Amino acid sequence: MTSRMRLRTKFHADVPVTAHLAAVAGVVALTVPLGARAFLPDEDEASGDPSAVPGEDDVGQWAGWTERRTLLVGVLVLAFAFAEGTANDWISLAVIDGYGTSATVGTLTLAVFLSSMTAGRWLGPALLDRYGRVPVIRALTALAIGGLLLFVFGTVTATAFIGAVLWGVGVSLGFPVGMSAGGDDPRKAAGRVSVIASIGYCAFLAGPPAIGFLGDHVTVLRALIVVAALLTVATLIAGTVRPLATKAIDREALEV
């Protein structure tokens, strides 16, 4: 028995994909309802207000699409979602093809990126509490752009790993901070967060094919420059995540 066969016997159970996905679906079906039991009730439901009429705020639910701040926060979230999703989908292939490494090294690069992003989300709240949203997001965005440029234009594999670390830390807080900005006013949080999420998740639909299309023409590694360009836009509009002052929550200047 060869070493490869021994490794396969040790680490692989040859579980069919269908069985794998069915098991995951079963776990989700069991855990999500249990987790949802801890959700806080809606304000009207909790207060038992008999004057609350279902559907009377239907028009207000669409108001977020007319608010300048909400739309800009959505664009910022889109940029960070694009940067995060692109790494998940393409960073391994970019290292394999761009740096001429093995699949193992490409996979390790993705692991480094994910570990760095996770660390950023663990440690980031302390920075937000101390310095505020805007300075932290701008600093992290600059860090991510620097990491991306190092990753794309590096000459040795080590630069790819360093770039992945900076990239991961730099994009760690953009998405959650954007969602938090949408919820600054509890009365309008649901509508605004839904708008921001809808815009942001477009990145997961358009991002992978866009990088793939560009990769066919300029290589996947060079196509990642688009991510840096989007993060530059995010830097310019980072001021939109500044917490709303109490007196400014319903200000007409928020309207487009």
SEFITOR-506923 format. One record per residue (C-alpha): residue in three letters; x, y, z. Coordinates in pm, 1 decimal, decimal comma. Each point is the difference from the previous one (the first is absolute). Example, Ala and Ser with C-alpha at 12.3 -4.5 7.8 and 13.67 -1.06 7.14 Angstrom:
[pt "ALA"; [1230,0; -450,0; 780,0]],
[pt "SER"; [137,0; 344,0; -66,0]],
***
This chain:
[pt "MET"; [0,0; 0,0; 0,0]],
[pt "THR"; [146,2; 335,7; -104,9]],
[pt "SER"; [20,6; 298,9; 231,9]],
[pt "ARG"; [-272,6; 175,8; -201,3]],
[pt "MET"; [-233,0; -296,9; 41,8]],
[pt "ARG"; [70,0; -11,9; 373,4]],
[pt "LEU"; [-82,7; 370,2; 30,7]],
[pt "ARG"; [-319,4; -51,1; -194,7]],
[pt "THR"; [-101,8; -284,7; 228,9]],
[pt "LYS"; [76,6; 208,8; 305,8]],
[pt "PHE"; [-165,2; 328,8; -95,1]],
[pt "HIS"; [-274,1; -91,5; -248,2]],
[pt "ALA"; [-322,9; -184,4; 70,9]],
[pt "ASP"; [-119,5; 5,2; -364,3]],
[pt "VAL"; [-332,8; 155,1; 102,1]],
[pt "PRO"; [-212,0; 77,1; -309,2]],
[pt "VAL"; [-70,6; 365,5; -65,8]],
[pt "THR"; [-374,3; -58,9; 23,3]],
[pt "ALA"; [32,3; -152,4; 347,1]],
[pt "HIS"; [233,3; 279,7; 106,0]],
[pt "LEU"; [-241,7; 274,7; -105,8]],
[pt "ALA"; [-298,6; -184,8; 148,2]],
[pt "ALA"; [179,7; -21,1; 335,3]],
[pt "VAL"; [80,8; 372,1; -6,8]],
[pt "ALA"; [-362,1; 80,7; -87,0]],
[pt "GLY"; [-116,0; -212,0; 292,9]],
[pt "VAL"; [231,3; 178,1; 241,9]],
[pt "VAL"; [-118,9; 339,5; -124,0]],
[pt "ALA"; [-365,3; -103,3; 22,6]],
[pt "LEU"; [47,6; -99,2; 363,4]],
[pt "THR"; [223,0; 278,8; 125,8]],
[pt "VAL"; [-150,9; 309,3; -165,9]],
[pt "PRO"; [-346,1; -31,4; 163,1]],
[pt "LEU"; [165,8; -56,3; 336,6]],
[pt "GLY"; [227,2; 300,8; -43,9]],
[pt "ALA"; [-288,2; 220,0; -116,7]],
[pt "ARG"; [-177,4; -54,5; 331,6]],
[pt "ALA"; [249,9; 240,5; 157,0]],
[pt "PHE"; [-93,5; 285,5; -235,6]],
[pt "LEU"; [-149,6; 307,3; 162,5]],
[pt "PRO"; [-368,7; 56,0; -83,1]],
[pt "ASP"; [-108,6; 287,0; -220,4]],
[pt "GLU"; [-77,9; 317,7; 192,7]],
[pt "ASP"; [-370,4; 0,5; -88,8]],
[pt "GLU"; [-29,5; -368,6; 86,5]],
[pt "ALA"; [176,8; 49,7; 332,4]],
[pt "SER"; [-213,7; 297,0; 99,8]],
[pt "GLY"; [-324,1; -157,8; -111,8]],
[pt "ASP"; [-106,5; 331,1; -152,3]],
[pt "PRO"; [-352,7; -57,9; -132,0]],
[pt "SER"; [27,1; 307,4; -222,3]],
[pt "ALA"; [276,5; -158,2; -206,7]],
[pt "VAL"; [-153,6; -92,1; -333,8]],
[pt "PRO"; [185,5; -259,9; -208,9]],
[pt "GLY"; [110,5; 145,3; -330,0]],
[pt "GLU"; [-45,9; 364,9; 93,0]],
[pt "ASP"; [375,8; 62,8; -33,2]],
[pt "ASP"; [37,8; -171,9; -336,8]],
[pt "VAL"; [90,4; 329,8; -166,0]],
[pt "GLY"; [261,8; 71,7; 264,1]],
[pt "GLN"; [167,8; -332,3; -65,3]],
[pt "TRP"; [107,0; 129,9; -340,6]],
[pt "ALA"; [120,2; 335,9; 131,1]],
[pt "GLY"; [356,6; -125,6; 37,2]],
[pt "TRP"; [36,9; -8,9; -376,7]],
[pt "THR"; [-40,9; 379,0; -8,7]],
[pt "GLU"; [252,3; 80,1; 274,8]],
[pt "ARG"; [341,0; 118,7; -115,5]],
[pt "ARG"; [183,9; -124,6; 309,9]],
[pt "THR"; [-160,6; -344,5; -13,6]],
[pt "LEU"; [87,3; -44,5; -366,5]],
[pt "LEU"; [361,1; 109,1; 53,6]],
[pt "VAL"; [37,4; -236,6; 295,1]],
[pt "GLY"; [-133,2; -270,6; -230,8]],
[pt "VAL"; [269,4; 79,3; -255,1]],
[pt "LEU"; [264,8; -15,6; 272,5]],
[pt "VAL"; [-130,0; -339,2; 113,8]],
[pt "LEU"; [-2,5; -115,7; -362,1]],
[pt "ALA"; [368,5; 90,7; -35,4]],
[pt "PHE"; [94,7; -194,5; 312,1]],
[pt "ALA"; [-219,8; -294,8; -93,9]],
[pt "PHE"; [164,3; -2,6; -343,4]],
[pt "ALA"; [345,5; 0,1; 159,7]],
[pt "GLU"; [-93,3; -279,9; 239,3]],
[pt "GLY"; [-183,0; -213,4; -255,6]],
[pt "THR"; [272,8; 39,2; -260,4]],
[pt "ALA"; [255,7; -133,9; 244,5]],
[pt "ASN"; [-219,7; -296,6; 85,0]],
[pt "ASP"; [-49,3; -86,1; -366,8]],
[pt "TRP"; [326,6; 93,9; -167,5]],
[pt "ILE"; [290,8; 48,2; 238,1]],
[pt "SER"; [114,9; -362,6; -20,8]],
[pt "LEU"; [-8,9; -8,3; -379,1]],
[pt "ALA"; [173,8; 337,6; -17,7]],
[pt "VAL"; [289,9; -137,1; 205,5]],
[pt "ILE"; [16,4; -328,7; -191,4]],
[pt "ASP"; [-3,2; 158,5; -345,6]],
[pt "GLY"; [161,8; 334,9; 77,5]],
[pt "TYR"; [282,6; -124,7; 219,5]],
[pt "GLY"; [35,1; -347,4; -149,4]],
[pt "THR"; [-58,6; -178,0; 330,9]],
[pt "SER"; [-170,0; -325,9; 87,4]],
[pt "ALA"; [-365,3; -40,0; 92,6]],
[pt "THR"; [104,5; -51,0; 360,9]],
[pt "VAL"; [164,1; 343,0; 15,2]],
[pt "GLY"; [-303,6; 156,8; -164,2]],
[pt "THR"; [-227,4; -155,2; 261,9]],
[pt "LEU"; [228,1; 115,2; 280,5]],
[pt "THR"; [-18,5; 355,2; -133,5]],
[pt "LEU"; [-379,4; -9,6; 25,1]],
[pt "ALA"; [31,7; -135,7; 354,9]],
[pt "VAL"; [232,8; 287,4; 89,1]],
[pt "PHE"; [-246,5; 252,3; -142,5]],
[pt "LEU"; [-295,3; -148,7; 189,9]],
[pt "SER"; [197,1; -21,4; 324,1]],
[pt "SER"; [107,2; 362,8; -32,2]],
[pt "MET"; [-354,3; 116,7; -70,3]],
[pt "THR"; [-129,1; -196,0; 299,0]],
[pt "ALA"; [265,4; 152,1; 224,9]],
[pt "GLY"; [-96,8; 345,7; -124,8]],
[pt "ARG"; [-362,8; -59,9; 92,7]],
[pt "TRP"; [97,4; -125,4; 344,5]],
[pt "LEU"; [226,9; 292,6; 81,5]],
[pt "GLY"; [-167,9; 271,7; -204,3]],
[pt "PRO"; [-280,0; 99,6; 240,2]],
[pt "ALA"; [254,9; 132,5; 248,8]],
[pt "LEU"; [142,2; 227,1; -271,6]],
[pt "LEU"; [-348,3; 117,2; -94,5]],
[pt "ASP"; [-80,4; 85,3; 360,2]],
[pt "ARG"; [322,3; 194,6; 40,8]],
[pt "TYR"; [36,7; 182,1; -331,2]],
[pt "GLY"; [-343,3; -8,6; -160,6]],
[pt "ARG"; [-134,5; -150,4; -319,8]],
[pt "VAL"; [131,1; 240,5; -260,5]],
[pt "PRO"; [371,8; 10,7; 93,4]],
[pt "VAL"; [11,5; -376,6; 49,6]],
[pt "ILE"; [-173,2; -78,4; -329,4]],
[pt "ARG"; [224,1; 240,3; -190,8]],
[pt "ALA"; [314,1; -144,6; 157,9]],
[pt "LEU"; [-106,9; -357,7; -63,9]],
[pt "THR"; [-98,4; 76,9; -357,5]],
[pt "ALA"; [343,9; 147,0; -64,9]],
[pt "LEU"; [151,7; -312,6; 156,0]],
[pt "ALA"; [-206,5; -222,3; -228,1]],
[pt "ILE"; [96,8; 198,1; -309,7]],
[pt "GLY"; [367,1; -24,1; 94,1]],
[pt "GLY"; [-34,5; -372,9; 55,6]],
[pt "LEU"; [-170,8; -47,6; -334,2]],
[pt "LEU"; [267,8; 191,6; -187,9]],
[pt "LEU"; [269,5; -202,0; 175,6]],
[pt "PHE"; [-187,2; -319,5; -84,5]],
[pt "VAL"; [-46,2; 91,8; -366,3]],
[pt "PHE"; [343,9; 143,9; -71,8]],
[pt "GLY"; [211,5; -208,3; 235,6]],
[pt "THR"; [283,3; -203,3; -148,0]],
[pt "VAL"; [32,9; -286,1; 248,8]],
[pt "THR"; [-252,7; -221,5; 175,1]],
[pt "ALA"; [73,7; 159,7; 336,7]],
[pt "THR"; [-142,3; 329,6; -124,6]],
[pt "ALA"; [-322,6; -177,3; -89,4]],
[pt "PHE"; [-35,6; -122,5; 357,8]],
[pt "ILE"; [79,3; 342,2; 146,1]],
[pt "GLY"; [-241,8; 162,5; -242,0]],
[pt "ALA"; [-270,3; -251,7; 96,2]],
[pt "VAL"; [48,0; 86,5; 368,8]],
[pt "LEU"; [-37,3; 374,6; -63,0]],
[pt "TRP"; [-289,5; -58,8; -238,8]],
[pt "GLY"; [-184,1; -215,8; 253,8]],
[pt "VAL"; [44,9; 237,3; 293,2]],
[pt "GLY"; [-86,3; 298,5; -216,9]],
[pt "VAL"; [-338,8; -129,0; -116,0]],
[pt "SER"; [-100,9; -152,0; 332,8]],
[pt "LEU"; [-223,0; 278,2; 132,4]],
[pt "GLY"; [-149,3; 168,1; -306,6]],
[pt "PHE"; [-302,6; -225,3; -36,0]],
[pt "PRO"; [-104,8; -14,1; 368,9]],
[pt "VAL"; [63,1; 371,7; 55,8]],
[pt "GLY"; [-212,7; 85,1; -302,3]],
[pt "MET"; [-284,2; -208,1; 138,7]],
[pt "SER"; [38,9; 169,7; 338,1]],
[pt "ALA"; [-19,6; 340,6; -169,2]],
[pt "GLY"; [-328,3; -103,3; -157,1]],
[pt "GLY"; [-141,8; -74,1; 343,5]],
[pt "ASP"; [89,3; 329,8; 168,3]],
[pt "ASP"; [-365,8; 100,5; 16,2]],
[pt "PRO"; [-191,4; -296,2; 150,0]],
[pt "ARG"; [-328,5; 123,4; -147,6]],
[pt "LYS"; [130,0; -29,0; -356,9]],
[pt "ALA"; [266,9; -263,3; 47,1]],
[pt "ALA"; [-184,2; -287,0; -169,4]],
[pt "GLY"; [-60,4; 186,6; -324,8]],
[pt "ARG"; [343,9; 157,2; -17,3]],
[pt "VAL"; [187,8; -319,9; 80,9]],
[pt "SER"; [-199,0; -186,3; -264,8]],
[pt "VAL"; [97,2; 261,6; -260,6]],
[pt "ILE"; [366,3; -12,1; 99,4]],
[pt "ALA"; [1,1; -379,4; -2,0]],
[pt "SER"; [-171,1; -12,9; -340,0]],
[pt "ILE"; [262,0; 229,5; -152,1]],
[pt "GLY"; [288,6; -175,0; 174,4]],
[pt "TYR"; [-99,4; -349,7; -101,8]],
[pt "CYS"; [5,4; 101,1; -366,7]],
[pt "ALA"; [376,5; -39,6; 36,7]],
[pt "PHE"; [-39,5; -373,9; 53,4]],
[pt "LEU"; [-206,2; -23,3; -319,0]],
[pt "ALA"; [212,9; 218,1; -226,2]],
[pt "GLY"; [343,6; -36,6; 157,9]],
[pt "PRO"; [103,0; -356,4; -91,6]],
[pt "PRO"; [-97,8; 19,0; -369,2]],
[pt "ALA"; [152,2; 348,0; -33,6]],
[pt "ILE"; [337,8; -116,5; 130,3]],
[pt "GLY"; [-24,0; -313,5; -212,4]],
[pt "PHE"; [-71,2; 205,6; -312,7]],
[pt "LEU"; [292,2; 232,6; 65,7]],
[pt "GLY"; [218,9; -294,5; 93,7]],
[pt "ASP"; [-45,2; -147,1; -346,7]],
[pt "HIS"; [154,7; 315,8; -142,1]],
[pt "VAL"; [259,9; 119,2; 251,8]],
[pt "THR"; [40,7; -301,4; 237,3]],
[pt "VAL"; [-188,0; -40,8; 325,9]],
[pt "LEU"; [284,2; 153,7; 199,5]],
[pt "ARG"; [-6,6; 326,3; -195,7]],
[pt "ALA"; [-382,2; 3,7; -1,8]],
[pt "LEU"; [8,8; 47,4; 375,9]],
[pt "ILE"; [97,8; 363,2; -58,6]],
[pt "VAL"; [-374,1; 61,4; -41,2]],
[pt "VAL"; [-42,1; -83,9; 367,9]],
[pt "ALA"; [251,1; 267,4; 96,7]],
[pt "ALA"; [-185,2; 251,5; -218,1]],
[pt "LEU"; [-331,1; -74,0; 174,7]],
[pt "LEU"; [161,9; 28,8; 342,0]],
[pt "THR"; [134,5; 339,1; -102,7]],
[pt "VAL"; [-359,8; 108,4; -59,5]],
[pt "ALA"; [-87,4; -137,7; 344,4]],
[pt "THR"; [272,2; 215,8; 153,5]],
[pt "LEU"; [-147,9; 311,5; -157,2]],
[pt "ILE"; [-350,4; -66,8; 134,8]],
[pt "ALA"; [100,8; -141,3; 339,7]],
[pt "GLY"; [-137,6; 310,7; 168,9]],
[pt "THR"; [-352,2; -129,3; -63,3]],
[pt "VAL"; [32,4; -257,3; 280,4]],
[pt "ARG"; [41,1; 273,0; 262,2]],
[pt "PRO"; [-266,1; -58,0; 269,3]],
[pt "LEU"; [-309,7; 211,3; -39,8]],
[pt "ALA"; [-49,3; 275,7; 254,1]],
[pt "THR"; [-334,5; -14,6; 178,4]],
[pt "LYS"; [-117,0; 325,8; -156,5]],
[pt "ALA"; [105,2; -110,0; -345,9]],
[pt "ILE"; [-179,9; -333,2; -14,8]],
[pt "ASP"; [-292,9; 132,7; -202,9]],
[pt "ARG"; [184,2; 284,7; -170,1]],
[pt "GLU"; [-122,3; 71,5; -350,5]],
[pt "ALA"; [360,8; 19,8; -118,4]],
[pt "LEU"; [5,1; -380,4; 6,9]],
[pt "GLU"; [-242,2; -3,7; -287,3]],
[pt "VAL"; [133,3; -24,4; -355,8]],
***
